[in-house]
Amino acid sequence: MEEDQEKYLEEARRVVREQAYYMRSALDMGKLRDALKYSSAMLSELKTSLLGPKNYYILFMQIFDEMRVLEAYFREEYKRGRKMNDLYETVQHAGNIIPRLYLLVTVGSVFIQTMEAPAKAILTDLLEMIKGVQHPLRGLFLRYYFLKMCKDRLPDKGSEYEGEGGDVNDALHCILTNLLEMNKLWTRMAHTSKDKAKREKERIDLKQTIGENIVRLSNLNGVNLEVYSRDVLPKLIEMINNTKDGISQQYLMECIIQAFPDEYHLNNLQLLLTTCTGLLAQVDVKLIFIKLMDRLSDFISNPDNQFESLNKSNLDIFALFRQSIDQVYEKAEVINDLRRHLDLQVAFLRFSLQCYPEETDYVNQILKSSISLIEQYNKTVGGSLDEESLKNIVKLLTIPLDTLSITILTMNEYPNLMRYLHFGKRKQVAISICRAVVTLRANLNSPKITSQLITFIAPLLKDDPDSIETENPDFVEEQQLVARVVHLVTNEDPAVVYDILELFKERFLEGELKRMRYTIPAFILALIRLTGQLQRHGESRLDFKTLFTSAAKLIEKLTANNPELCIRLYLQLALAVSSVDKEKSFDEFTYELISQALLLYEENVTDAEAKKATVQYITAAVINISSLSEENYDTLIANTMSYCSKLLKKPDQCLAVLNATHLFVNNHLVNEAKMFNCFKKCLQTAEVSVNSNIRNLLLYVHILNKFLYFLARGQGNLKPDDLQYCVKLIQEKLIIAEKEKPDNLDLIKKYFSNTKSYLQAKKAEGKLTEIEV
């Protein structure tokens, strides 16, 4: 059959090309009678019953393009003095009705342009004439041709044809009449074949010809909100209600929603929704509602639109939609296609949040309706939910997060709906909840809210019995997200903060080491931060000992899994204790914390680079610890100096010992002799390093800058001669470096140059004048 269609179409197109050629030739020679004869022959091809709608449309468009040539010729004839009324009469003598009416419409469109007669009179006459073709396909395309030829020649408000040619009411009458008749013809096509699927496909292929009438209505300048509400919408709805055809009702309602402004829909919402609920059973009203809500959501989200004035009126948009949606469900009786019903709930949820972002009860009602739908589905169909329905449930649970954040956790229907998800989908929701909480920086200031949050994100905190997760990039990202949630805990009362953190701790400890390595450090740091709040707060049922002991025990749980991290956590905790322990009552506790860090370093850190970095952490921590007894502090200094001296590479030893000079001169200790010994050791180590490799000359510049640091502060019993000695060494070694050209020569020279500039600036101030640079 398809091959036959192609053959019939090609033959018809060949005839059209041939007759169009003769028509053009006749027009070129000014032989109008011959041109009309050839155009009639061309138009006669539209009488065919051999082509399906799709191929008929192809043929129609080819003829339409040729008829524009004839239309242009008629305009030229008018300019040469021919009366359009005579031409209008002449074309009516064509022998066949199809060519005659196409020619009549063509001349009529030019007739309107000439204004020899009122536009409304010509349009009315044409509408009457084209009633003569009642064959569904031929009549539909004839009226489509009429619409395309006359759409810009209507007596619309502000057009040149307004006035004697009519007004917007005449334009409305013309388009509405044409739409009504086209819809009747389109509906009759449902009975032209026994193959129902084929008929419906052919009709859907032609729906654009119908919809163009509604698009033209929406483009009329004279159709404002008042005219639309009074004259246009009621007539369109009357036509839809009188059309006992599901495809027609569906498409016409969708056209109205897409074609007219959203403001018009809002002002006529009740009428639109009432119409939708009264449509035939085969109409997918859910889809119409979804499209309407999507349009209105976009309109309401635009701050330039005047939605607030409507919202403050007596129009309860949520109630109108809710009532209409409930009627749709009642009409459905049996819930077979759960996915489509949940699609509607998702759209309704988005729409409600857009209109009423603060109304949590509306969201709860939608969740409750969704649960009811799922329960009905389980009773009638049973079995597990399909993937698309599960995705919709996830959307229902996650969409409110961006607007309501953790407020959703207070909704009683939220956990009820979540129960219908399997572990994987619950985990997906949990990730969305965490992301929303972190992005919006929600304050977790209530144990009750936090407990509910922890319940909802449980799939991220513990393995499902049937699903063991492995560490992969996604898993790591998820656990880091959970860790960020912990830092949102806040309350004016530090004891309440601790209570909330304990809720997290209880669940974190159930998550095994693969999770704890990400979540517990965040928890420990939250406890450390709480130390400062507790100090500022004063009286509280929470005490420092509870905080410190809890944190220390948790660090101990991680030592076997991540010793390097635990070293830093022990040092952080020790610093936190020191910051509040002015009476040194936690002396032994602090000493034990640092001792544990040192022990972990000795037993577990073997990589040279890791050793260097860890020694820096240890040194910095010990320098800032002020709550130790002299004996304990001396022991820690000795251990730290030992670690600095035992680093694998000489340059690393030199820099580590150089930093360790601050162990002996700081805010709570001054031992200038030992600090000076550190400098001597640094110079000795640097000398060995530079003699081994000239690129280590940078060490001398580092030592020089450390000299300057202490000398500028009058610390360390340093003399200008010591500094001069270092300057001289660098200058001598630079001569060698210039010859050997190490890869860091530019860096050495730049660093030394900046240091000399500093020295010169000090000399200009009358300081360090003894030093020659």
N, C-alpha and C positions, 0 to 999 in steps of 0.2 A: 504493500500500500504506500509506503514512504517513497518508493521509487516512482510510483504512478503520480504521486503528488508533485515530485520534482519535475516530472515530464509535463504535467498540466501547467505548472507555474511557468516553466521555461517557454512553452508555446504561447501562453497568454502574454508574457513579457515581450516576446518577439513581435506579436501583433501590435502591442502598445508602442514599441519603438518605431515600427513601420508607419503606423497611422500618425504618430507624433511628428515624424519627419515630414510627412505630406502636409500636416496641419501647419507646421512652421513655414514650409515653403509657400503655402497658400497665403499665410499672413504676410510674408515678405513681399508677395506680389499684390497685396491689398485685396485679395479675393476672400472676403469674409464668409460668403455662403459656402464656398468650398472648405474653408477652414472649419466651419461648424459641422459640415458633413464628416470630415475626417476626425474631428474631436468626438463626435457622436459614436463613430466606429470604435474609437479608442475606449470611450467610456462604456461601450457595450460589453467589454470584457469583464466588467464588474457584475454582470448578470449571472456569471458562472455559478454552478452549484457543485463544481468538481473540487474546489480548493477548501482546505481546512482553514480555520480562523487565522492561524499563524502565517500561512502562505498568502491568504487573502489580504492580510495587512501589508505584506511586502509588495504585492501588486498595487494596492491602494496608494502607498507612498510613492511609487513610481509615477502613477497617474497624477497624484497631487502635485508633484514637481512640474509636470508638463502643463497642468491647468494654471499654474502661476504665470506661465508665458501668455496664455490666453487672457488672463485677468489683466496683465499689463497692457495687452493690445486694446482691450475694451477701454482702459483709461485714456490711451492715446486717441482712440476714436472719439471719445467725449471732447477731448481738447480740440479735435479737428471739426467739432460742431455737430456730431451725431447726438440725437436725443436718446438718453438712456431708457426712457419709457418705451421708445420704439424697439430698441434692442431687447428690452425685457419681454416685449410681446413676441418678437421674432423667434427667440430661442424656445418658446413654448410650442413651436410647431414641430419640434423634433419628434420622430416617430415613436421612439421607445421611452417609457417612463423613467428608467434609470438615467440615460444620457440627458433627457430633458430636465430632470430635477437638478442634476449636477451643474448643468449649464445655467439653469435658473438661479441657483445659489451663487454661482460665479458672477453673473451679471448683477445680481442683487447686491452683492458686497460692494461693487463699484457704484451702483445706483445710490447706495447710502452715502458714499464718499462725495458724490456730486451735490448732494442735498437738494436735488430736484423734487424730491418727495420726502416727507418725514420718515426718519429712521424707524420709528415704532410701527408705521404702516407697512413698510417693506418687510420688516422682521416678522410681523404678524402674518402677512401674506405667505412668506416663505415657510413659516411653521405650519400653516394650514396645508400648503402644497405638499410638503414632504411626508405628510401623513399617508400619502398614496402608496408608500412602500412599507409593507408590513412583514416582509420576510425578515426574520430575526437578524441574520448576518448582514444582509444588504441594507436594511433599514438602519441598523446600528452605525454602519460606516457612513451612510448618507448624512445622518445627524451629526456624526463626528466631523464630517467635512463642513457642515453648516457652522458648527461651533468654532472651528479653526478659522474659517473665512470671515466670520462676523464678530469674533471676540473683541476686536479693537474698534468696532463700529457701533457699539452700544451707547445709548443715551445716558451714560453714567454721569455722576455729579462732576462738574468741571470739564467734561469733554466737549468737543466742538458740536456734538450732535444733541446736546441737552437744549431744552427750550421747546421749539416747535417740533423737534424730533422726538420729544418725550422726556422722561426723567428717570431717576434711578428705579422707580417702581416698575416702569416698562422694561428696563434692563433685567430686573429681578424676575419679572414674569416670563421673559424670553428664555433665560437660562433654566429656571425652575421647570418650565413646561418641557423644554428639551430634555432635561435630566429625567423627568418623570417618564417620558415616552421611551428614552433610551433604556432606562431601567426595566421597563416592561418587556422590551425586545430582548434584553440581556437575560431576563428571567425565563422567557419562553425558550431560550436556547437549551434549558435543562431538559427539554422534552424532545430534542431533535435526534437523539440516538439512544440505543438500548444499552450501550456501554457507559455506565454511570461514571466510572473513573475517567474515561476519555472526555466525557461531556464536561465534568468539573474542571479538568485541566484546560480545556479549550476556553471555558468561560473565564478562568483565572488569567489566561493569557491576554484576554481582552479588557480586563478590569480598568486599565488605565484610561480607556476611551470614556468610561463612565466618570471616573474620578476627576477628569479635566473640567467637567462642569462645576464641581464643587470648588476646585482651585480657582476657576474664573470668578465664582461668586465671592470668594474671600479677597480677591484682588480689586473688587469694585470700590472706588473711592467713596461712594455714597453709603456703603455698608459700615456704619459705625456700631458701637455697642448697642445703642437703642434700636436701630433698624434690625440688627442681627437678632436681638432678643424678641422683638415684636413680630417681624415678618419672615426672617430667614429660617431660624432654627425650628420654630413650630411647624412650618411647612415641610422641612426636611424630615422631621420626626414623624409627621403624619404619613409621609410617603414610606418611611421605613416600617412603620407599624402595619401599613396596608400591604406591604410586600411579604408574602408568605414564603420566603425563600431565605434559607440560612446564609448562603454565600453572599447574597446581596445585602442582607442586614449587617453581616460582619464587615464587609468592605466599606459600606457607606458610613457606618459609625467610625471606622478607623480613619476614613477620609476627613470627616468633620473634625476629629481630634487633631489630625496633622495639619489641616489647611487653615483653620481659624486661630486667631491669637489666644494665648493662654488666659489672658485677662477675661476674654469672653466666656471661656469655659468656667472660670471661677465664679463669675456672676450668674451663670446658668447651671451650676453644678447639680442642684437637686433634680432639675428636669432631665439632664443627661443621665444621671445615675438611675433614675426611675425608668427611663426608656431602656437602659441596658438590662435591667432586671426583668423586663417584660419581653425580651427577645425570645426567639424560638430556641428550643432545647439544643439544636445542633450548633448554635452560635457559641463560639468560645468567648464568653463574656469575660473570663479571667484575663485573657490576652488584651481585650479592650481596656479593662481597668488598669492593667499594668502600663499600657501605652499612655493612658490619660495621666496616671500618677507620675510617670517619668517626665512627661511634659511639664506638669505643674511643679514638680520638684525643681526643675531647672529654672522655671520662672521665679519661684519663691527664693531660690538661692541667690538671685541677682539683686544686689542691694538697691539698684536703680528702680526696681519695680515697687509699686504701691501695695504690697501685700498686707502691711500692718493695719491699714485702714479697713481692709476686709476682715482681718483677724479680730479686730476690736468690735466688729459689728456682731449681729446675732447669728452669723453663719458659723455653725459648728461643723467644720469640714471633716474632722475625724469621725464624728458621730454619723454623718451622712454616708461616708465610705464604709464604715463598720456595718451599718444597717444593710447597705446594699450587698456587701460581701457575704453577710450572713444569709441573705435571701438567695444568693447564688448557691451556697452550700445546701440550703434546704431544698432547693430545686433539684440539685444533683442527686439527692437521696443516697446513692451509693458512691463512696470515694474509691474509685478504681485507679485513676491516674494521680497518685499522690504528688509526684514531682510538679505537675502543673499547678496544683493547689498551693503547694509550698512556694512556687514561683510568685504567686500572687501575694502570699504573706510577706515574702522578702521585699517586694515592691512597696507594699503597704507600710512596712516598717521603715524603709528609707524615706518614704513620703511623710510619715508621721514625725520622724526625727527632724526633717527639714522644716516642717510647719510648726512643730511644738517641741523644740530641743530640750525643754526643761520638764516635760510631762513624762515622768518615769512610769506612771500608771498606764499610759497608753501603750508603752512598750510591753509592759507586763500582760496586758490584755491580748496583745498580738501573740505573745509567746504561749499564752493559755489556749488561744484558738488553734495554734499550730499543734499543740499537744493533743487537743481534741480530734483534729484531723488524723493524726497518726494513730490514735486509739481506734477511730472508726475504720481506718484502713486495715489495721491488724485484725479487727473483728471480721471484716468482710473478705479480705484477701489473705492475710497472714503471711508468714515467711519473713525473711530478712528484708530490710529496706534497700532499695537500689542505690547505686552510687550517686546519682544526681540528687536524690532526695536527701542523702546524707550531707552532700555539699550544701544544700539549701539550709539544713539545720545548722551547719557550721556558720553560714552567713547570718542566720537569725541570732546566733549567739555572739558573733564578733562585730557586726555592723554597729551596734549601739556603743561600742567601746570608745570610738573616736569622739563621740558627743558626750557620753555620760560617764566615761572612765569607770572607776570602781563603784560608782553608784549602782551599777547593774547587779552587784553582788548582794544587794539588799532585796532584790526581787525574788519572791517566793517561787515563781515559775521557772527561773533560770536553771537551777539544778534539776528540776523535773524534766526539762527538755534535754538537758545534757545527758541524761541517763540513756537516751536512745542511740547514743553514739558508741562505737567500739573504741578501743584504746587509741588507735592511730588518729582517729578524728578528734577524740578528746584532747589528745596531745596538740593537735593543730590549733584547737581553741585555746588551750593553755598558753601556747606561744603568742597568740594574738593578744591575750589578756596581759601577759607580761610586757609585750611591746607597747601596748596602749598605756599601761601604768607608768612605764619608764619614760615614754615620749612626752606624756602630759605631766610628768613629775608629780604624780598624785601623792598626797600625804597619807601614809599609813599610820594614823594616830589612834586607832581604836583596836583593841584586842579582838573584838567581835568581827569587825570587817576583815582584819588580817587573817583570822582563822578561816573565814569563808574564802578569802583569796587563796590561801594555802590549799584548801580542799579542791578548788577549781584547777589549780596548776599542779595537782598531785601527779599527773602523768609525766611531768618533767622532773619529779623528785624521787621517783621510785620505779623500778622495772615492773612491767606487767608480767604476771606469771607465764603468760603464753608468748611473750615477746621480750627477749633479752637484747638490750641495745649494746652496740660496740662503740668505742670512741672513734669518731670520724669528725670531719670539719663541722658538719651540722650539729652533732652532739655537743661539741665544744662551744659553739656559738650559743646553743640553747642554755647550757649551764652558765655561761658568762652573763646571759640575759637574766637568769634567776639571781645571780650574784648582785646584779645592779639593782634588783628590786629591794634587796635587804637595806640598801643605803637610803631608801625612801622612808624608813621608819622614823617617826618623829612624834614628840609630845613634850609639853612644858615640864612634865614630871619625869625625871630620869628613871624612876622606879617603873613607871608604865612603859617607857621605852624598853627597859630590860625585860618586862613581862612579854612584850610583843616579840622581841628578839628570841626569847626562849621558845616561842611557838615555831619559829623557823628552825631553831636548833634541833628540836625534837624530830622534825621531818628530815632535816639534812642528814642526821646520823643514821637514818634508815636507807640512805641513798648509796651506800657502799663507797669505797675509796675512789672509784672512777668519777663519782660526782662530787664527793667531799673535797677533792683536791681543788675544785673551782668554787664551791659554795662556802666551805668552812673558812677559808682565808677572808672572804668578804665579811662573814659573820664576826670574825676576830677583830677586824679593822673597825667594824661598827661598835664593838665593845670598847675598843681603844678610844674612839671618838666620844663615846658616852662618858669616858673618864673626865674629859674637860667639862662636859655639861654638868656632871655630878659635883665637880669642884665649884662651879659657878652657882649652882642651885643652893648649896648649903645643906640644911636639914632634909633628910629623906630616909625612907625605910630601906633604901638600897645603900650598901656600904662598899668601899673600895675593895675590901678583901674578897667579897663575893665576885666582883667583876674580874679582878686579876686572877683568882683561882680558876674561874670558869674558862678564861681565855687560855691559861697555861695548859689546862687539861686537854683542850681541843687541839692546841699545837702539837702536843705529844702524840695524838692520834695520827698525825700526818707525817711524823718523822721518818718512818720507814719508806713511805711512798715518795716524798719530795723533801729530802733533807735541806737542800739549798734554800728553798722557800721558807722552811721552818727556821733556818738560821736568821733570816730577815725578820720573820714574825716574832721570834724571841727578842731580838734587838729592839724592834718597835715597841713591844710590850714593856721592856725594861725602861725605855725612854719615857713611856707614858707613866709608869710607876714613879720614876724619878721626878717628873714634872709636878706631881702632887705631894710627894713625900718629903716635905720640908724638914720634918723631925727625924728622918732616917729610921722610921719604925719598920720599914720594909727592906732594911739593909740586906738581910740574909736571903730574902725572897728575890730581890733584884739580882744579887750575886749569883744565885742559883740559875736564874733565867739566862744570864750571860754565859755562865759556865756550860749550860746545856748547848748554847749556840757554838761555843768553842769546841766542845766535844764532838758535835755534829761535823764541824769543819775538819777536825783531825781525822775522823773515821770515814768520812764520806766524800770529801771534795778532793779529787785527784787531778783533774784537768788544770793545766797551768794557767790558762786565762780565767777559769772559774775561781781558782785560788786567788789570783790578783784582785778580781772584783770583790770577792768575799772579804778579803783582808781590808779593803777600803771601807766596806760596810762596818766591819768590826771596829776599826780605828775610829770612824766617825761617831759610832754609838758610844764607845768608851769615853771619848773626849767630852761628850755632852751629858754623861751620867754624873749627877751631883749628890746622890743620896746614899753613897756607900761609905763605909768606915774606911779609915786610912789604910788599914791592913788589906782589906778586900780590894781596894782600888789599886794598891801597889801590886798585888798579885795579878790583877787583870792587865795592868800596864806591862808587866814583865812578860806575860803570855803574848800580848799583842806585839810587842817588840820582837819577840822570838819568831812569830809568824812572818813579820815584815822581813826579817833577816834571812829567812829560809826559803823565800820565793826562788823559783828555778833560775830566772834570768837576772843577771847583775843590774841592768837598767831598771827592772821592776823592783828589785830590792832597794835601790837608791831612792826611787820615787816614793815607795811605801814608807821608808824610814823618814824621808823628808816630811811627809804628811804627819808622821807620828810625833814630830816636834811639838805639835799642839797638845799632846798628852801631858806635857810637863809645864806648859804655860797656857792657861785657859782661865775661865771665869772662877774656877774653884780651886785651882792649884797653880803654884809658881815654883818651879825647880829649874833655875836658869843653868845650873851646872850640867844637869842631865840633858837639857835641851841643846846646850852647846856641844855636848858629846855626840848627839845625833847629827849635828851639822858636820862634825869632824868625820864621822863614819860615812856620811853621804859623800863628802869630798873624796875620801879614799876609794869608795866604790865607784864614783864617777870617773876617777883617774884611771882605774883598771878598765872600765868600759870604753872610755875614749881612746885609750891606747890600743884597745882591741879593734875598735871600729869608730872612725871619726864622726859618723852620723850621730853617735851618742853625745856629741858636743852639746846638744840641746839640754842635757842633764845639768851642765854648769849654769845655763841660763835660768833653769828652774830654781836651782839653789840660790842664785843671785837674787831672784825675785822674792824668795822666802826670807832671805837676809833683810831685804828692804821692808818687807811686811812687818817683821818684828822690830827692826831698827826705827821705823817711823812711829811705832807705838812705845818706844823706850823699853822694850821687853827683851829679856834673854841675855842681858849684860854683853851685848855685841858692840864691837868697836868699828869705826869707819875703816880701820886697817884691814879688818876681816873682809869687808865688802870690796875694798880696793884690790885685795889679793885675788878675789874671785873675778873681778873685771879684767885684771891683767892676764889671768889664765885663759879667759875666753878670747881675748884679743890675740894672744899667742897661738892658740889652737885654730883660730879662724884663718890664719895665714896658711896652715896646713890644709884646712878644709877647702880653701880657694883652689889649691892645686889638685886635690883628690876629687873634688866636686861630688859629694854624696847626694843622694836623691832628695834629701830634705834640706839642702843648703839654703834655699830661698826662705824656708820657714825659720831656720836658725837665725839668719841675718835679720829678718823682719822682727822676730821676737826680741833680739838683742838691741836692734835699733829703737824699738818702742820703749825698751827699758832705759836706754840712754836718754831718750827724750824726757822720760819721767825724772831721771836724776838731774838733768839740766834745769827742769822746771823747779825742782826743789832747791837747787843752788841759787836760782834767781830769787827764791824766797828767803835766802840766807841760811838754808839748811844744807847739811852734808857738803859743806864747802871744801872739805879736805880731800874729797874724792875726785880723781882726774879720769875723765872719760873721753 
